[in-house]
Amino acid sequence: MTVVEVPQWRGSGSRTAERLREGARLLADMVEGARRVCVDVDDDSLVTTASRVRTALAEARDGLLITAGGDCGVELEPVAAARRRYGDRLVVVWFDAHGDLNTPDSSSSGAYHGMVLRALTGDGPEGLVPEVPLDPGRIVLAGVRDLDPPEAAFVAAKGIRRLEVVDAAPLVEAIATAAAGGSADGDAVVYVHIDFDVLDPEVFRSVGCPTPGGLHPERLLSLVEAIAERFDVVGVGLMEYEPARDEDRELLSGLVAGVVDACARR
């Protein structure tokens, strides 16, 4: 098992830089027993940072890959690497309050962390799209409850599966249905992306974009466990932790340990 620490922040704007850098370090600290690789981030170039992440991933050992960000833009290279390796067997489960499905033209902020999932499908800024795009039909949005109108239109047009209220059985079924488009269900593998703003801000507040109506930590862990019981999880992304409260750090430490244990066990 390898944890790749990427303290990237430029996709989110300088206001949150130090908190995201510290969050990436703390998240990597929470992954016990793993080989650790820290990527040197180029604050002036997301393209350069992406190249460095790609190099780090090529050097990672076999086994579960954990990526600790940073903002969600970090996910470009880990998901792209999984896509290259597993082809149409791969399904990406996106635990997030937001879809991250904007383009440079539709984004009101211009922040890449709100474009990265769309970029993974092949539609994004120059130098920040994968060579082999991800089929939108192999994406499952889980807990996503704040979509911009252009994002909602893309989800509808591409038939992306979206579960705003997430229960284990429908989630596993959605993954199996997404996988059936490219491989037998039993051959499917899953990349699990977790932006911690998927959690309910009444319970966990250490994120930059808290959004009401999120998951409780116990529910998130149970959902990841349900995925890992049915499918091989080949990668986990842990993103957008902005340390603010000691109680949030304690909560997150137990949650991360549970997620990693569930995904590595199989």
N, C-alpha and C positions, 0 to 999 in steps of 0.2 A: 504494500500500500504506500502511495506517495501523496503528500500534500504539497501543492504548489501555491505559494503565497504571492499574490499580485496586488500591491497597495495602490492600485490605479484610482485616480479621482477625476481626471480631466473631463470624463464623460458627464460629470455631475456639477461642475463649476467649482471655483476655488473656495467658496464659503465653507464647504464641508471637507476640504482636503485633509486636514490633520485628523479629524475624527475617522474618516474612512481608512486612512493609513493605519491608525491605531487599531481600528476594528479588524482589518485584515490580519494584522499580527496576532491579535488576541484569538481570532477564529482559528488560525493555524496552531496556536498554542493548545487549543482545546482538542485537537486531533492527536491522540496519544498513540505511540507505537508506530508512527509512520516516518518514512524517510521524508525530509523536508527540503524543498527547493524554494528560494526566494528570488523573484524576478526583479531586476533593477528597472524601475519605471522611468521612462522618458516623459517628463511633464509637458514637453512641447510637441510631442508627436504620438498620437494613438497608434499610428501605423508602425512606428518603431517599436513601441511596447508590444504590440501584437506579434511582431516578428520574434521578439525575445521570449514571449510566452510559447510560441510555436517551437522554438529551440529547446526550451525547458521541458516541454511535453515529450519531445522526441527522446529525451534522456531519462524519462521517468521509467521506473521498473514496472514489470507486469503486476497486475492486481488492481484493486480499486483506486481510481484517481479522484482525489479531493482537491478542488480549487477554492481557495479562500481569497475573496475580494474584500475591499475595493468595490467599485460600482459595477453594475450589471454588464457594462461593456466588456469586462474581463471575459465573459462567457463566449466570445466569438471563437477563439482558438480551441478551447477544450471541446465545445460541441462540434466544431468543424473536424477536429481530429477523430472524434467518435464516429462522425458521419463517414469519413474516409475509411475508417477501419471496419465498420459494421454494415455499411451500405444501407439498404432498405430494411434491414432488421431493426434499425434504431428508431425508437420513439422518444421524444423529448417531452417530459412533464414539467410544466412551468408554474411552480408555486410562487405567486407574486400578486400583489394588489393591482399591478398594472400590466398591460399587454406587451410593452416595449416593442410595439409594432408600427411605430411611425417611420417616416422617411424624412430626408432632409427638407423636402418640400412641405410635408404635412406637420412637422414638428414646430410647436410654438416656441420652444426653448432652445432648439438647436443642440440639445444634449444627446450625445451618442448612447448613453445608457437607456434612453427611451426608444432607441432604434434597433438595438442589437438583435432581437429575435427576427424582425423583418429583414435585417441584413443577412441573417443566416439562411433565409429563403432566396437570397440572391439579389435583393433590392436594397441598396444602401450606399453610403459614401464610397468614393473611389479608394481602393486599398483596404477597405474594411468590410469586404464580403468574402465568403469562402470560394475556393475553386470549384468545389462540388456542393451545390446548394442543397438545403434541407427541404424536402417536400412538405408544404404546409399541412397536408393531410396526416402527417405523422407528428403533429404537435397536439398536446392536450393542455389547455389552460385550466389551472386549478386554483380556485380562490381569487381569480382575477375579477375585480369589481369596479374598476375605474378605467374605462376605455374612452379615448377621444373618438369623435365621430368617424374620422378616416380609419382608425383602427377597427372600430366596430364594422365598418363597411368591408374591410379586408377579411375579417373573420367570417362574415356572412358569405362573401364571394368565394372564398376558398374552402368553406365547409370545415373550418377548424373547430374541433370539439372544445367546448367551454363549460366548465362546471363551477358556477359561482358559489353554490351551496354544495360542499363536497362531502360525500360519504364513500366508504371504502368500496362497496360493491359496484356502484356506478363508475367510480374512477378506474377500477381494474377492468371493467367492461369497456370503457372508453379506450384504454390503452390497447386491449386486445383487438378492438375494432380498427383502431388506427394501424396496428401492426398487420392486420389481415390484408391490407392493401399491397404489402410488399413481401410478406413472408408468412410462413405458418406461425400461428400464435406461439407455439412452444419454442420457436427460434428467436423470438423477439428479445431485444435488450433495451434497457431504459437508461437515459440520462436524466437525473433529477436536479433541477434548478430550484434553489430556494433563495428568494429575496425576503429578508425577514420582515418587510412591511406586509407580508401576507398574514402576519399575526395581528390579532386585535389590539389596538393601541390602549385599550383599557387594561391590558395585561402586560404588554411589552411596548415601550415607548422609544427605544434607542434606535430610531430610524429617521431618515430625512423627510420621508413623505408618509406620515401615519395616515391610514385610511380606515374609517369606521367599518365595523362589520366583518372583521377578519377572523381567522382561525385561532382557537386556543392552542397552546403548545402541545398539550396532550393529544388533541385531535390531529395536529400536523404529524406528530410522531407515529400515531396509529396508522395514518394514511401511508406514510413511507414504509412502515412495517408490512402493510398489506401489499404494496407494490413489490417489495423484496421477497415476500413469500411466494409470489407468482412468477416473477421475472428476474433475470439477472440484471442487476444495476451495475453499469460499467463506469459511471462517473457521477459525482455530486458536486454542485456549485453552491457555495455558501457566500451570500453577497449582502452588501449594503448595511452592515452593522456599524452604527455610530455611537460608541460608548457614551452613556449619559448617566446611568443609574447603576449602583452596585447590585440592586436586586435583579435588574435585567441581565447583568453579566452572570450572576449565579444561575438564573433560569436558563440562559443560553448555553452555559457550560453543560448542564445536564441534557438539554435537547440535542446539542451537537453530538455528544457522546452516544446518545441513543440512536440517532440517525446513522452515524458511522457504523455502529455495531450491527444494526439491522442490515445495512447494505453490504458490509464486508462478510457477514456470517455465511451467506449463501455462496 
